[in-house]
Every structure is written in structure tokens, then in C-alpha cells.
């Protein structure tokens, strides 16, 4: 399914003309003048709900500390990281995974990333007031 206007003109099964990129089924597709098609993945959001390993962060939004409730199915937590919405690492912990103090951070949206012993990661959005 093409979800944006594009100017694709097919003259036969193997030749075509194009004047722009297009988004087809959430994948950016660019057709070059040489007749090749290249694909690149684009991120359109963050999956905030994983029903298998639902980690709770309370309170959220917060102005200081948040408490984490990590289910046993997630396994042993090895690291906790907090990233800004621009991807910069703000906090890093290798112990005490039940609480995170984000009071030193400025107001905004952050992503808390927990990594377990087998390198599985869970990402949770946190709003700092």
C-alpha cells in the first residue's frame, strides 16, 4: 500500500521513472534512475507495551524518584539506562533496579532502558515534570 503521493510511472515490467521517494507499508522505498530499488527501515514509534514482560514505572509523570516493578519473567536485570529524547545517555546504573532518581534531570521526556542477563531490553517512556 502506497501511503504518500508519488510520481511513479511504469513503462514496462522492468523499466520505470520516478520523481520522489514513497512510503510503502511503513518502509521507505527509493527508486534510482538506474532501475534499482533500495529499501531502508524507518522508525515510526516506540512499542510501549510488551505484554510478556510488563515493567511498571510509578509515578509517571514524576518530578523525582520513580519506583520500578520488574516481573520475574524479565529475569535478572544487569543495567538500567536513562536516555533523553535525543538519545543522549543521562543515567546509568548496575545495581538497585527498584528505584531511579531523575530529580537532577530537566523537565522532558526520557526513555528508561533495562537490560537483562541475556541482553533482552525493555524500554519505558518516562515524563519528568
KETI-742630 format. One line per field, with one value per atom (N, C-alpha, C): residue number from 1; x, y, z. Coordinates in pm, whole numbers. Layout:
! KETI-742630
pos <- c(NUM; ...)
x <- c(X; ...)
y <- c(Y; ...)
z <- c(Z; ...)
This chain:
! KETI-742630
pos <- c(1; 1; 1; 2; 2; 2; 3; 3; 3; 4; 4; 4; 5; 5; 5; 6; 6; 6; 7; 7; 7; 8; 8; 8; 9; 9; 9; 10; 10; 10; 11; 11; 11; 12; 12; 12; 13; 13; 13; 14; 14; 14; 15; 15; 15; 16; 16; 16; 17; 17; 17; 18; 18; 18; 19; 19; 19; 20; 20; 20; 21; 21; 21; 22; 22; 22; 23; 23; 23; 24; 24; 24; 25; 25; 25; 26; 26; 26; 27; 27; 27; 28; 28; 28; 29; 29; 29; 30; 30; 30; 31; 31; 31; 32; 32; 32; 33; 33; 33; 34; 34; 34; 35; 35; 35; 36; 36; 36; 37; 37; 37; 38; 38; 38; 39; 39; 39; 40; 40; 40; 41; 41; 41; 42; 42; 42; 43; 43; 43; 44; 44; 44; 45; 45; 45; 46; 46; 46; 47; 47; 47; 48; 48; 48; 49; 49; 49; 50; 50; 50; 51; 51; 51; 52; 52; 52; 53; 53; 53; 54; 54; 54; 55; 55; 55; 56; 56; 56; 57; 57; 57; 58; 58; 58; 59; 59; 59; 60; 60; 60; 61; 61; 61; 62; 62; 62; 63; 63; 63; 64; 64; 64; 65; 65; 65; 66; 66; 66; 67; 67; 67; 68; 68; 68; 69; 69; 69; 70; 70; 70; 71; 71; 71; 72; 72; 72; 73; 73; 73; 74; 74; 74; 75; 75; 75; 76; 76; 76; 77; 77; 77; 78; 78; 78; 79; 79; 79; 80; 80; 80; 81; 81; 81; 82; 82; 82; 83; 83; 83; 84; 84; 84; 85; 85; 85; 86; 86; 86; 87; 87; 87; 88; 88; 88; 89; 89; 89; 90; 90; 90; 91; 91; 91; 92; 92; 92; 93; 93; 93; 94; 94; 94; 95; 95; 95; 96; 96; 96; 97; 97; 97; 98; 98; 98; 99; 99; 99; 100; 100; 100; 101; 101; 101; 102; 102; 102; 103; 103; 103; 104; 104; 104; 105; 105; 105; 106; 106; 106; 107; 107; 107; 108; 108; 108; 109; 109; 109; 110; 110; 110; 111; 111; 111; 112; 112; 112; 113; 113; 113; 114; 114; 114; 115; 115; 115; 116; 116; 116; 117; 117; 117; 118; 118; 118; 119; 119; 119; 120; 120; 120; 121; 121; 121; 122; 122; 122; 123; 123; 123; 124; 124; 124; 125; 125; 125; 126; 126; 126; 127; 127; 127; 128; 128; 128; 129; 129; 129)
x <- c(84; 0; 89; 70; 145; 70; 138; 70; 102; 186; 213; 204; 178; 175; 314; 321; 447; 419; 523; 509; 581; 524; 581; 516; 599; 549; 618; 540; 596; 569; 676; 657; 657; 713; 706; 735; 745; 767; 903; 1001; 1134; 1182; 1108; 1154; 1053; 1105; 1019; 1085; 1006; 1054; 996; 1072; 1024; 1069; 986; 1025; 1037; 1011; 1025; 1033; 1061; 1057; 913; 883; 749; 755; 650; 638; 540; 589; 506; 507; 388; 375; 480; 490; 580; 728; 763; 902; 932; 1040; 1078; 1142; 1090; 1141; 1189; 1311; 1366; 1406; 1360; 1392; 1489; 1606; 1707; 1687; 1753; 1739; 1797; 1884; 1942; 1850; 1734; 1637; 1648; 1719; 1727; 1634; 1589; 1504; 1579; 1588; 1653; 1552; 1567; 1479; 1559; 1497; 1556; 1444; 1470; 1369; 1361; 1241; 1224; 1151; 1192; 1126; 1009; 892; 775; 720; 790; 742; 815; 779; 836; 725; 747; 649; 653; 547; 545; 481; 422; 354; 407; 468; 510; 438; 337; 253; 324; 437; 511; 591; 649; 736; 697; 578; 531; 600; 685; 755; 678; 647; 571; 665; 639; 715; 614; 629; 534; 608; 567; 465; 523; 440; 480; 364; 374; 491; 538; 664; 725; 811; 842; 935; 1062; 1068; 1184; 1212; 1186; 1215; 1098; 1133; 1032; 1064; 960; 974; 946; 1027; 1014; 962; 866; 818; 851; 954; 1005; 957; 880; 831; 943; 922; 1023; 1052; 953; 973; 1083; 1110; 1215; 1353; 1366; 1495; 1578; 1704; 1793; 1835; 1807; 1843; 1992; 2059; 2203; 2232; 2160; 2184; 2053; 2058; 1947; 2007; 1949; 1997; 1879; 1906; 1805; 1861; 1785; 1825; 1731; 1784; 1700; 1629; 1534; 1463; 1553; 1671; 1768; 1869; 1853; 1939; 2063; 2077; 2195; 2175; 2276; 2271; 2277; 2178; 2169; 2208; 2165; 2194; 2228; 2312; 2350; 2365; 2298; 2307; 2333; 2415; 2439; 2391; 2322; 2263; 2142; 2068; 1948; 1852; 1779; 1689; 1544; 1517; 1379; 1343; 1443; 1418; 1520; 1473; 1561; 1529; 1633; 1615; 1649; 1546; 1569; 1547; 1552; 1527; 1631; 1750; 1855; 1835; 1747; 1723; 1625; 1638; 1544; 1411; 1306; 1174; 1179; 1108; 1104; 1069; 1087; 1057; 1189; 1192; 1310; 1271; 1369; 1346; 1435; 1370; 1439; 1456; 1579; 1608; 1668; 1601; 1651; 1703; 1820; 1879; 1898; 1854; 1866; 1992; 2008; 2128; 2151; 2044; 2061; 2045; 2071; 2074; 1940; 1830; 1699; 1678; 1614; 1595; 1447; 1412; 1278; 1293; 1213; 1219; 1086; 1094; 976; 992; 887; 889; 858; 938; 918; 903; 808; 790; 836; 934; 987; 922; 852; 784; 881)
y <- c(-117; 0; 123; 213; 337; 440; 497; 586; 733; 764; 904; 920; 1042; 1069; 1052; 981; 965; 976; 999; 1008; 890; 773; 653; 628; 607; 577; 451; 345; 220; 210; 196; 183; 39; -50; -193; -266; -396; -474; -444; -395; -373; -229; -139; -1; 92; 203; 295; 431; 531; 665; 704; 780; 821; 964; 1038; 1174; 1197; 1094; 1111; 977; 984; 865; 841; 719; 690; 595; 597; 510; 400; 276; 161; 65; 44; -45; -14; 113; 160; 139; 123; 109; 215; 292; 393; 323; 352; 291; 404; 392; 490; 417; 465; 403; 496; 442; 526; 527; 619; 631; 512; 435; 317; 197; 208; 100; 4; 42; -44; 8; -82; -46; -76; 24; 5; 30; -41; -25; 16; 97; 129; 133; 83; 82; 220; 258; 382; 353; 420; 404; 500; 448; 535; 542; 483; 491; 394; 397; 308; 221; 91; -2; 11; 69; 93; -20; -116; -224; -357; -431; -567; -652; -725; -798; -914; -958; -1068; -1023; -905; -856; -713; -692; -559; -504; -404; -339; -212; -193; -75; 29; 154; 267; 361; 383; 466; 564; 688; 755; 799; 814; 859; 938; 1069; 1157; 1171; 1218; 1234; 1360; 1405; 1517; 1473; 1347; 1299; 1153; 1072; 929; 854; 746; 653; 515; 442; 305; 210; 104; 6; -125; -182; -315; -404; -488; -571; -714; -770; -907; -1010; -1124; -1231; -1282; -1276; -1326; -1249; -1124; -1046; -1102; -1168; -1226; -1128; -1162; -1079; -955; -838; -712; -686; -647; -619; -469; -394; -250; -174; -50; 44; 172; 218; 339; 433; 563; 664; 752; 760; 839; 957; 1069; 1183; 1149; 1233; 1206; 1227; 1284; 1297; 1184; 1088; 970; 981; 1089; 1105; 1030; 955; 883; 983; 976; 1067; 1000; 874; 799; 655; 592; 452; 388; 273; 202; 54; -6; -151; -222; -148; -207; -122; -171; -104; -69; -169; -153; -127; -114; -92; 56; 145; 289; 366; 474; 561; 705; 781; 922; 1006; 1068; 1152; 1300; 1334; 1472; 1569; 1522; 1611; 1644; 1571; 1593; 1708; 1775; 1882; 1821; 1900; 1853; 1807; 1698; 1646; 1500; 1441; 1300; 1224; 1111; 1027; 883; 801; 659; 579; 498; 411; 276; 228; 102; 5; -107; -214; -326; -380; -493; -607; -728; -843; -924; -1037; -1119; -1177; -1194; -1249; -1139; -1015; -897; -860; -906; -857; -721; -632; -494; -459; -382; -326; -175; -102; 43; 100; 195; 256; 407; 474; 620; 679; 778; 846; 996; 1058; 1202; 1268; 1357; 1431; 1568; 1598; 1730; 1835)
z <- c(0; 0; 0; -96; -103; -20; 82; 174; 153; 56; 24; -127; -172; -315; -372; -481; -552; -700; -774; -918; -981; -969; -1028; -1164; -1263; -1397; -1445; -1468; -1517; -1665; -1747; -1891; -1936; -1857; -1886; -1756; -1759; -1638; -1575; -1653; -1598; -1605; -1663; -1670; -1603; -1550; -1476; -1467; -1429; -1399; -1264; -1187; -1055; -1027; -954; -920; -770; -688; -543; -473; -343; -260; -218; -177; -130; -10; 68; 184; 148; 143; 108; 226; 286; 401; 509; 548; 654; 622; 495; 453; 349; 372; 275; 155; 36; -86; -177; -225; -318; -445; -557; -685; -756; -790; -854; -1004; -1070; -1215; -1289; -1223; -1286; -1287; -1230; -1233; -1116; -1011; -894; -785; -701; -589; -460; -374; -245; -134; -23; 91; 212; 297; 427; 529; 648; 753; 816; 856; 929; 1059; 1165; 1295; 1301; 1333; 1342; 1483; 1581; 1718; 1808; 1934; 2034; 2087; 2086; 2142; 2294; 2350; 2494; 2571; 2504; 2574; 2525; 2615; 2587; 2690; 2648; 2741; 2809; 2756; 2817; 2939; 2933; 3040; 3077; 3126; 3156; 3281; 3262; 3371; 3404; 3532; 3574; 3632; 3598; 3649; 3713; 3845; 3920; 4008; 4022; 3941; 3807; 3711; 3579; 3519; 3510; 3524; 3669; 3680; 3811; 3813; 3934; 3948; 4021; 4059; 4133; 4111; 4214; 4206; 4144; 4071; 4020; 4075; 4104; 4152; 4037; 4028; 3920; 3977; 3908; 3941; 3821; 3839; 3730; 3753; 3659; 3677; 3669; 3733; 3733; 3592; 3503; 3366; 3292; 3333; 3268; 3300; 3413; 3451; 3532; 3551; 3630; 3553; 3610; 3546; 3565; 3456; 3461; 3458; 3374; 3364; 3352; 3395; 3381; 3323; 3213; 3147; 3128; 3137; 3107; 2996; 2886; 2770; 2752; 2703; 2666; 2535; 2496; 2371; 2248; 2268; 2158; 2157; 2250; 2251; 2337; 2414; 2498; 2630; 2671; 2797; 2912; 3001; 3115; 3247; 3265; 3387; 3351; 3434; 3413; 3550; 3571; 3698; 3672; 3759; 3750; 3877; 3963; 4083; 4123; 4221; 4272; 4158; 4114; 4000; 4040; 4169; 4211; 4217; 4205; 4217; 4134; 4071; 3993; 4032; 4064; 4099; 3976; 3916; 3799; 3833; 3961; 4003; 3947; 3915; 3862; 3714; 3647; 3504; 3484; 3371; 3338; 3294; 3296; 3255; 3110; 3082; 2946; 2941; 2824; 2802; 2798; 2872; 2879; 2853; 2817; 2795; 2889; 2972; 3066; 2997; 2991; 2924; 3025; 3045; 3132; 3044; 3079; 3006; 3103; 3061; 3150; 3118; 3188; 3177; 3038; 2959; 2824; 2718; 2759; 2671; 2610; 2668; 2625; 2687; 2612; 2658; 2663; 2764; 2776; 2786; 2709; 2708; 2757; 2849; 2908; 2898; 2852; 2843; 2980; 3022; 3150; 3120; 3186; 3173; 3302; 3291; 3406; 3407; 3518; 3530; 3579)
